[in-house]
Amino acid sequence: MSAAWIPAFCLGVCLLLLPEPAGSEGPVPIPITCFTRGLDIRKEKADVLCPGGCSLEEFSVFGNIVYASVSSICGAAVHRGVISSNSGGPVRVYSLPGRENYSSVDANGIRSQTLSRWSASFTVTSSYETVSILLMPSASFMLGKRLKKTPEKKTGNKDCKADIAFLIDGSFNIGQRRFNLQKNFVGKVALMLGIGTEGPHVGLVQASEHPKIEFYLKNFTSAKDVLFAIKEVGFRGGNSNTGKALKHTAQKFFTSDAGVRKGIPKVVVVFIDGWPSDDIEEAGIVAREFGVNVFIVSVAKPIPEELGMVQDVAFVDKAVCRNNGFFSYHMPNWFGTTKYVKPLVQKLCSHEQMMCSKTCYNSVNIAFLIDGSSSVGDSNFRLMLEFVSNIAKTFEISDIGAKIAAVQFTYDQRTEFSFTDYSTKENVLAVIRSIRYMSGGTATGEAISFTVRNVFGPVRESPNKNFLVIVTDGQSYDDVRGPAAAAQDAGITIFSVGVAWAPLDDLKDMASKPKESHAFFTREFTGLEPIVSDVIRGICRDFLESQQ
């Protein structure tokens, strides 16, 4: 039918009524089930026969007059009044282009649902009546205006709060057929999770030559919308660069802009068919540092002849959150996977075992012991405060997260602020900038003992791991070895940072073992800036090792 048939005044829904040719009885209807969807009929026009006795609760219908092709054909026919659910009957189906904003309308005992977008549509009529073909979408869609989306809000499974990324294998290694089976399995898992506004949220990333985030946590909050989005994902091909995709997911997927929620475990479920083409161990470390719980679901392990192609045979153990058996899951193949759905869902909903939700960024107490002696000078003291600020701002400071404290010392000690004084990053950084330079002598040993007693003492029962970062520019007038050893015996890890005239022996005496990775030195105060990343990496490394 050409566009010339469309009247110029049709800005809204135009229905052209085409009578059947005289004497035409039409083809014999094809029997279908209550659940057959529009996308299952691959013809522009088809006559089908709906069975009687379909349950209204079993119908899945999206739209009104024009239905998304994922809708049940018989459900749409009942919704439009073409047939009744009890008697069934013949229905004519017309395929239509996809569109946006399928509306929700109650009709004939069926509540159709909204859907923001789908790739194909259909409409239904009686096989023996005048045919109504919808040629044009709504006026607002024609004019490029999107209707306001009003999705039906569902709270979901409140006992399974998690932000989950499914990282699926889209490489040539899996192939198109197994890729579709993989999507079906992921859909079943998503459905059983109980997705909802107050339950689990999920997104999807495809690993191939280059990773692609298919949809984010914030995009869908109902299981049905997630299922439709999964079905729409196309196969990409290429190498199975799972490590690259996992690293990308840890760094780019779990952000507040993408819908990640505070205090909710972050989980990535990695599906690997065979083996990854790249290194996955480093990506696993990055994920753990970002507080992401990595699950590996391996399918069809490499056969002996293929093992030579695998970069690291133990890649599963090195990539998961913890190598304790909980975070790895194996299926022999993609067939008959329904029995594996529930056990995997139970793992994903076991919050108490999500050990990687706690990270070096949100589960540490860091005290800074800052040298305020006369040899530093006011301008260099400002550079020391900038060094402290640059380390502090990296961490997730909150009343339930990382905590920061600072002590300035000369011969005397002054607590600038303690762990419990400020619970936001903005306040901590502001008070660091406002610290006044004391000037005086250098008694580092006594300052360490003061900090252990007065700063770490009140948080002795804290679950956070304790760190002390000492910044000094000269030799201490008292013993540093004894106080530092006592601090380490109390569970405090010490990093020593020396500038200018600070003796290397003092720095090593104060630093935790191994000394070479906990003691740093620079000749100039401007050399403190490159040390920032070394200290942060050291804190994260020590935190991870303490969790093993």
N, C-alpha and C positions, 0 to 999 in steps of 0.2 A: 504494500500500500504506500503510495508516494506521499510526500509532504504536501502536494497540491490539494489533497483531499481535506486538509486541516483548515477549518475556517479561521480567518484572520482574527476574529473576536475571541477565539478560545485562548484565554490566558490562564484559566484554571483547569479543571478536569474535563476533558472532552471525551464523550462516549459516542462513537459512531455505531449506529444500529444497522447491522447487515443481515437481511433475511436470508434464510437458507434457500438454495436453489429449489424450484418447484419439483416435487416428486422425489427429492433426495431423502433417503432413509438413513444415510450415514453408515460408517463402519460399525462392526460389532465392538462394544466396549471391552476394554482390557481389565480383567479383575485386578484390584489392588488391595492393600491392607489398610487398616485404620491409620498406620504410621507412615505410609508412603508420602514422601515429600515432593514438592514441585521440582526440585533439582534432580530427582530420580527419573523424571520424564524428559527425555532429551529430544523433544519434537516441538515445533512451533504451535501445533494444535494436536490434541489427543483426546479421544473418548475413553473414559475409564469407568469402572463399576466399583463403587464403594460398598463394602459389606454393611449389613445391619448390625445393631448391637454394640457399636463403638461407645466406649465410656467417654463422657465429656472431659473428665479429669485427665485423660490420656492424650488429648489433642494438644498440639503445640502450634499456635497460630500467631503470626506477627503481621499487623497491618489491618486494613479495612478496604474492601473492593480490590485494591492492589495488595497482594501478599508477598512477603519476602519468600524466596524459593526454598528456604529451610523450613517453611510451614508445612504442616500436614495438609494434603489436598482435600481429604474428606473433612478434616476439621474446618478448613476454609469454606467448603461447600455448606456445611451445617451453619457456620457463622453467617453466611450470606442468605441462608434460607432456601438454598437450592434443593437440599435433601434434609431429612431428619436423621438423627443419630441412630434411632431405633430401626428405621426401615432401610436406610442406605439408598442406593439407586445410582443411575447413570449420571455422569458429570462430564462436561466438556472443559478442558484445560487449555488456556492460551498462555504461551510464554511471552514475557515482556522484559524490557531492559531493567537493569538494577537502578536503584534510586536512593534517596535519603529520606529520613523521617517517616518511617512506617508508623501509623497512628494506632492508638489503643482504643478500641470501641467494644462495649458490651452488646452482644446480639445473640438471640436464640440460645441462651444458656451458656455461651462461650465468651470469656473475656480474652480478647486478643491483646497482645503485648506490643509495647513500643520497641523499635529497633532503629538506631541512628543511621545505619547504612547497610546495604547488602548488594551483592554483585548481579543478582538476577531476580526477577519477579514473575508472578503469574496472576491470572484472574480466572474465575470459574463461572459457568452458567449451566443451565439444564441442557442436555443434549438435544432436546426437542423444542427449545424456545429460541426466540430471536437472540442473536449473539451480540454481546456487549464487549467491545474491545477498547481498552484504555490506551489511548495513543499518547497523551501528554501527562506529565506529572503535574503536581500542584503549581500554582502561579508563583508562589514564593521560591520554589526550587528553580523554576524557569528563569526568574529574575536574579538568581544567584544569592538569594537570602535563605539562610538556614533557619528552620523553625527551632524554637528553644527546646532543647532535649529535656524531657521530664521522665527519666527512667524510674521504674518501680524500685523503691529502696527495700533491700532485704538485709537484715542484720548479719546473717550467716552464723557459722559455728563459733561462738564466743570462747569455747574451750580450745580453740586451735588458732590463736592469733599468731600469724607469721607473715612476713613479706617474702614471697617466694619467686625466684626466677627459674623458669625451666630453660635450660640450655640444651637445645636439641641438635642432633647431628644432621647437617644438611650437605654432607660431602658426597663425592662420587663413591666413596667407600661403602655407603649405605644404599645408595640407589633410590630411584623414584618409588618403587613398590614398597620397600621396607620403610622408607621415609613416611609414607602414608600410614602404615601400620604403627609407626612410632607416634604420629600425631593422634591416632585413635587412642593409644594407650595414655598419652599425656592428657587427652580430653577426659578419659575415665577417672584419672587421678584428680584432675581439677574439679570434676563433678562431686566426687566423694569428699573432698576437703571441706566443702560447705562454705564456699566463697560468699562474702557479704561485707557490708560496710563496717561491721564490728568483728568480723571473722578474718580468715586469711585473705590476702590480696595476692594476685599472681600476675606475672608478666612473662614474655617469651623472647628468647634470644636464639638466633640460628648461627651455629658454627659452620663455617665453610672456609674458603680461601681467605675471606675477610668477614669478621663477625657483623651481624646485623640485628639490632634490637627491633623486633617485630611489633611489640606493644609493651607499654610500661605498666607499673602497678596501678597508676591512677586512671588508666584508660577504661577499665571495666570493673564493676563491683558486683556483678551478678554472674552466676555460673553459666547461664545460657549465652550471654554476650561473649564470655571467654571461649566457650565451645565454638561459637560461630567464627570468632577471630582466629582460632587455631586452625579450623578447616580452611580458612582463606589463605593461609601461609603457603607460599610457593617454594618449590625445591630449587636450591641455588647451585649445588654442585661444587667442584673444586676440592682441594685438599682438606682434610679434617684437622684444621689448626685449632684444636680444642684449647690448648694453652693460651693462645692469643685471645680467643673468645672469652675464656674464663677471666683473664686479667682485665679485659675490656668491660666485662660485666661487673666485676668488683669495683672498678673505678668510675664507671659512667652510669650504671643502671641504678645503683642504690643511692640516690640523691634525694634531698627533700623536694626539689622541683619535679622529680619523676614520681613522687608519691610515697616515698619511704616514711614510715611513722616512727616517732621517738619511742624507745623502750620496747620495741617489737623485734623479735629475732629476725635477722636477715639470713635467708637460705638460698643457695643455688643448687639445683638438682641437675647434674651434668649427665647427659646420655651419650654413651660412647659405643658405637657399633664397630667392634674390632679393636682399633688402637688409634691414638692421636698421631698426627704427622709432625708435631712439634713438641717442645719441652713443656711439660705440664707442672713440674715441681715448683718452679719459680712462681708461676701463676697461683698455685696453691698457697704459697707463703704470702703473696700480696693479698689474697682473699682473706687469710687469717688476720693479717694486720688491719684490714678494714672491717673486721668483725663479722665476716660472712662465713656461715656454716656450709661447707662444701660437702655435698653428697655425690657419689659417683654411682650411676646405674650402668653397669657394663652388660653388653649383650653380644653373644657370639664371640667369645674370646678368640684371639689369633690361634690358628692351628700351628703345629710345630714347624711346618715349612715356612710360615709367615713371621716367625719370631725374630728372624734376622732383620726384618724391616722395622721392628719396634725400637724406638730410641731408648726406652727404659722399660723393662719388663715389669718393674714394680711401680709403675706410674700411678696406679690406684692408691696404694698406700701412701705415696708422697703427696698426693693432691688433696686428699680428704681432710676435713677439719681435725680429726684425731684418728690415728691408726689403731682403733680398738674394735673394729668389726661393725660398729653401729652405723658408720657413715658410708659404708660400701654395700652395694646390693647387686646381685647378679641374676640375669635371666638368660636361659639357654638360647632363646630365639624370640622373634616377635610374634609368634603364633601361640594362641591360647594363653594370653597374658593376663586375662581377667583375674585369675587367682592371685596375681602378684600386686594388684592394686591396693587392697586393704592393708597388707603388711607395710607397704611403702608409706601410705597415708598415716598409719600409726606412728611411724618413725618421725615424719615431718611435723606431727602434732605433739611430740614429746619435748615440751619446752625445757624441762629440767635437764635434758641431755644436750642442749644446744650450747656447748661449752665455748664455742668460738664467738658467741655474742659479746663476750667480754674481751676487750682488746687493750693494747697498750695505750690507746687514745682515750678510753673511757674508764679505765680501772687502775689508775696509778695515783699516788700522792707524790708530788715533786716539790722539795724544798730547795731554795737557792740560798747559798751562803755567800754573801757578796762582800768583798774586801773594800772597806772604806778608808784605808790608811792614807797618810799624807802623800806617799809616793805616787798615788794614782792620779790625783788632780781632778778638778771638776769636769773638764771636757772628756777625759778618758773614762771617768765614772759614768758619764752619759752613754758612752759606747758599751760599757758593761751592762747597763740597764737595757739597752737595745738588744744585746745578745740574750739576756734573760727573757725579754718580751717575745723575741722571735721563736724561742723554744716553747714558751708557755702558750702562745696563740695556736700552736699546732694541735693541742689537746682539747678534748670535748669536756670543758669545765662545766659542772653543774652540781646540784645538791646530791645527785645520785651517780655522778660521773667522776672525772678526774678532778683533783684538788691541788691547788698551788699555794705555797707559802714562801716568805722571804725574810731573811735575817741579814742585817748589815753588822759588820764587826770591825773593830780596831783592837784596842786593849779591852774595850767594853763590847757588849753585844746589845743590839736593839732589834726586837721583833717588829718588822715593818707591817706584816699581816700574817695571820695564822691560817691553817687549812679551813677553818670554819667561819672565817670572817666574810668571805665573798664567794658566791655560788654562780656567778656569770662571768663569761670571758671578758665582756666589756668592762666590768668593774675591776677585775684583776689587772687587766692591761692599763687601765687608768691609774690605779694606785701604784703600779710599778713605775710609770712615768713620773709620778709625783714624789718619789723617794728623794729625800734630802741627803746630800753628801756630808758625812760625819767628820772625817779627817782625824788622824791619830796614829797609833802604833799598829803592830800586827801580832795578834795572838790567835792563830788559827786553831790550835788544839783545843783551847778553852771554848772557842766559838762552836766547834763540833759538838763538844759535850753539852753546851747550852742548848743547841738546836735539838739534839736527841732527847733531852730532858723536857724542854718546854714546848717544842713544836710537834715532834713525833709522839711524845708521851700521851697527850690527850686523844690521839687517834689509834692507840695501840690495838683496839678491837676492830679496826677498819678492815674490810675484805680487800681493799686496794693494796697493790704492791708499792713499797716505799722506796723512793730514790732521793739522794742528796747530790746536788750539783754545786761544787765549790769553785768560785772564781777568785783568783788571787794574783797579785803582781809581784810578790816578794817573799822573802824567807820569814818563816814564823819565829817568834822569840821563845816559843814554848814547844813542847813535844807534840807532834801530830800523830805519831804511830799508834800510841795507846788509845787515844780517843777514837781514832778511825777504826781500829780493830773492835772496840766496844760497840760502835755504831753498826758495823757489819754483823757482829754477833747478835744484835737486836733485829736483824733482818733488813737492814737498810743497805741498798746498793749505792756505792759512791763513785761519782765521776769527778775527777779533778781537772780543772782547766787553768793553766798557768800562762801569765803574760810577762814579758820583759825580763825582770830579775828573779822570777819564781824558780827555785832550784828544782831540777828534775827529780832529785832524790825525794824531796818532800812530796812532789806530785805522785810519785809511785808509792810512797809509804801510805798515802791517804786513799789511793784508788783501790777499787775492788779487783779481784782477779777475773780474767787475765789482765794484768797491768797494762799491756800495750793497747788494749781496746777500751780502757777506762781512764787513761791519763792522756791529756792533750797539752800542747805548748805552742805558743806563737810569740814572735819577737815584738810585734806591734799590736796595739789595741785594735787596729783596723783588720787584723788577721783573725779576729773572733768570729766574723761573719761566716767564713767557710766551715767553722767547727760546729755550727748550729745543726746541720744535717747529720754530722757524725754522732752527736749526742742523742738526737732523736732516734736514729737507727739503733744506737746502742741500747736505749731504753726499751724499744720494741723487741729487740733481740732477746734481752734479758727477761722481759715479760713472757715472751713465748716459751723460752726454756723453762721458766718457773711453772708453766702450766702443763708441761709434759708429764 
